[in-house]
Amino acid sequence: MGSHYRPVDGESPTLAVVQAVATAAGRQPEDLEPLYDSIDGGALDGVLEGGGDVRVRFEFAGFDVDVTLEEVRLTERA
């Protein structure tokens, strides 16, 4: 089962991912492992904010993350 998160206006993709995972995991964002252990946040923001129809997939904090500029989709890893 997965969950979806829509970033608020002006929210960076990295912040959207952290907020989505924290919400899905029932934890505070600061209690998650560092995002940089899974992906370079600056590169993630740069690729997604660079325009075009771009999708990035990676694993973070026990979730498979599928992120675009408009949405974060999460699937809990088994």
ABEGO torsion letter per residue (X at the ends): XBBBBBBBBGBBAAAAAAAAAAAAAGBBAAABBBAAAABBAAAAAAAAAAEEBBBBBBBBGGBBBBBBAABBBBBBBX
